[in-house]
Amino acid sequence: IDGTFGAGGSSRAILDAADCKVIAIDRDPSAIAGGADLAREAQGRLTLVQGHFSELDSVASGAGFEAVDGVVLDVGVSSMQLDRAERGFSFRLDGPLDMRMSGEGPSAADVVNGAAERDLANIIYILGEERHSRAVARAIVRARGEAPITTTKALADLVASVVRSKPGDIHPATRTFQGLRIFVNDELGELARARGDAERVLKDGG
């Protein structure tokens, strides 16, 4: 099972390395659509499933596999998502403040404009590891009182106004964006559930 299909690099490598079948999962519908050519090339050896890797046990059984030889997960955001401004993952490209990998559920804009200041500070501190999380949350609440924060550039500029950086440092908004992305997509919860599923679905010695 390739639990994070993305652009298909891991699935292709596995198919090339062994006479096997691969179940590839991705919550991003654009990733599944982009895998159609590889699925055709694989001639029945690759099954693409749009879903969450936290459900890999049920995905495997739904595809007719009670146990599998291996599970691979490449967690986090992908370059495919970062490079598309309309997905709202990156402050390098201005776009809607979205960050949803599946396109479903509350967006980053919903969180930024609706969460309590304390909750925002906790998200940014715990998941983003941003030491200035309280100042960032305070600035967000102050700004959204005047107008909703709806774009990646607006949020990045706001964070940069309160988080100082020196030449050579990462962008001041990096950690805030990380925290919001992990929260919006429940990435730690997904990983914890996937670990349990992987233990159940792997063969002995897998």
Salt bridges, closest charged atoms under 4 A:
ASP28 OD2 - ARG87 NH1 2.78
ASP37 OD1 - ARG40 NH2 2.10
GLU41 OE1 - ARG12 NH1 3.16
ASP57 OD2 - ARG200 NE 3.28
ASP69 OD1 - LYS203 NZ 3.35
ASP83 OD1 - ARG92 NH2 3.16
GLU86 OE2 - ARG84 NE 2.83
ASP98 OD1 - ARG100 NE 2.70
ASP157 OD2 - LYS153 NZ 2.67
ASP186 OD2 - ARG193 NH2 2.81
GLU187 OE2 - ARG181 NE 2.75
GLU190 OE1 - ARG27 NH2 3.67
GLU190 OE2 - HIS52 ND1 3.22
GLU190 OE2 - ARG193 NH2 3.20
ASP197 OD1 - ARG200 NH2 2.07
